[in-house]
């Protein structure tokens, strides 16, 4: 599923990862050692990240995959003018990792494609869903 969403194969061990199902039998949560990594949205089977899930993805993917590199730490919104670099494989609506000075600082929902984030200098690139301590 992560390969489909982010366009790259995860490079980490999935030991200890379990899936919790809803009453209807559809996958709902992905857990690791009892902590939620992702919530699977039932309408389109995409994922929303938790802080633990963002840290997990950072360690699983090569350096540029699913990442948006910014020039300042965002509060609620990443504006396109602050995007230094972004994975061109990012699609609208996908959760991304927000990197400031080589450190994961937040995660959020992409509001434009990775290519648009790099080329445009106007508008919201991503909306922050949560911060990583």
C-alpha positions in Angstrom: 0.0 0.0 0.0 2.8 2.5 0.9 4.5 1.7 -2.5 1.3 2.6 -4.3 0.8 5.9 -2.3 4.4 7.1 -2.3 5.8 5.5 -5.4 8.8 3.8 -3.6 9.2 0.5 -1.8 9.8 0.9 2.0 13.3 0.0 3.1 12.6 -1.1 6.6 11.5 -4.1 8.7 7.8 -4.5 9.2 8.3 -6.7 12.2 5.8 -5.9 14.9 3.3 -4.2 12.5 -0.3 -5.3 12.8 -3.5 -4.2 11.1 -6.7 -3.6 13.1 -10.0 -4.1 11.2 -13.3 -2.2 11.5 -16.6 -4.0 12.2 -17.2 -4.2 8.5 -14.0 -6.1 7.9 -12.0 -3.3 6.2 -8.5 -2.4 7.4 -8.7 0.7 9.6 -5.5 1.1 11.6 -1.9 0.1 11.2 -0.2 -0.4 14.5 3.4 -1.1 15.6 3.9 -2.4 19.1 0.4 -1.1 20.1 1.0 2.5 18.7 -0.9 3.8 15.8 1.2 4.5 12.7 -1.5 5.2 10.1 -5.2 5.4 9.9 -6.6 4.0 6.6 -9.4 6.1 5.2 -12.2 3.8 4.1 -13.4 5.9 1.1 -10.2 5.9 -0.9 -7.8 3.6 1.1 -5.3 6.4 1.5 -3.5 6.9 4.9 -3.3 9.6 7.4 -0.2 9.7 9.5 0.4 9.9 13.3 3.6 11.4 14.8 4.9 7.8 15.2 3.9 7.0 11.6 5.8 10.1 10.3 8.9 9.1 12.1 8.5 5.5 10.8 8.2 6.7 7.2 11.2 8.9 7.6 13.3 5.9 8.4 11.8 3.7 5.8 12.1 5.7 2.6 15.1 7.1 0.7 16.0 10.7 1.5 13.8 12.5 -1.0 10.6 10.3 -1.1 7.4 11.8 0.5 9.3 14.8 1.8 8.8 18.6 1.5 11.9 20.6 2.4 11.1 24.1 3.8 13.0 27.3 4.6 11.1 27.9 7.9 9.3 25.8 10.5 5.5 25.9 9.6 2.8 26.6 12.2 -0.4 25.4 10.4 0.4 25.8 6.7 3.4 25.3 4.4 3.3 28.0 1.7 4.8 27.3 -1.7 7.2 30.3 -1.3 8.9 28.5 1.6 9.4 25.2 -0.2 13.0 24.6 -1.1 12.6 21.2 -2.6 9.9 18.5 -2.8 9.5 14.9 -4.1 8.1 15.2 -7.6 6.1 12.1 -7.0 3.9 13.8 -4.3 0.2 13.9 -5.3 -2.5 16.2 -3.9 -4.2 14.8 -0.9 -1.3 12.5 0.2 0.2 12.9 3.7 3.8 14.2 3.4 6.8 14.7 5.7 7.9 18.3 6.3 11.6 18.7 6.7 13.4 21.8 8.1 17.3 21.8 8.2 17.5 18.0 7.7 15.1 17.3 10.6 11.5 16.1 10.5 9.5 18.8 12.1 5.9 18.1 11.0 3.7 16.1 8.7 0.7 17.2 6.7 -1.6 16.9 3.8 -0.3 18.0 0.3 -2.5 20.6 -1.3 -0.6 20.6 -4.5 1.7 18.2 -6.4 5.4 18.0 -5.6 6.2 19.6 -9.0 3.8 22.5 -8.3 5.3 23.0 -4.9 8.7 23.5 -6.5 7.6 25.6 -9.5 4.9 27.8 -8.0 5.7 30.6 -5.6 2.2 31.3 -4.5 -0.5 29.4 -2.5 -0.7 26.7 0.1 1.6 23.7 -0.6 0.6 21.6 2.5 -1.6 21.9 5.6 0.1 20.7 8.8 -1.7 17.9 10.5 0.7 17.5 13.4 4.2 18.2 14.7 6.9 15.7 15.5 8.6 16.3 18.9 
